[in-house]
């Protein structure tokens, strides 16, 4: 399942409480560890992926939508690999 919705930080917990527990992929950034801890407390499995691993999956122009697609593909590709 892919969620195609922008989520603001203040609505993070409320939005994810309504979703079924799953893997959540996110690109490494300053707030990724904060979001990861929050999601782990809610029962999700967050995966922080370094940008260098996301870049090969990026298609077309660099924008939020294309970045999100690339992160989702990278997160699902890491299911068969050990660690990031």
GILINRA-V276669 format. One record per pair of residues at least 24 apart in sequence whose C-alpha atoms are under 8 Angstrom apart, sorted by the first residue. I is the first residue (numbers start at 1). J is the second residue. Records with the same first field share a line. If there is no record, write none. Layout:
I=J ; J
//
This chain:
2=72
13=38 ; 39
16=42
17=42
21=45
23=47
24=75
25=49 ; 71 ; 72 ; 74 ; 75
26=71 ; 72 ; 75
27=51 ; 54 ; 71
47=75
48=84
49=74 ; 75 ; 84
50=84
//
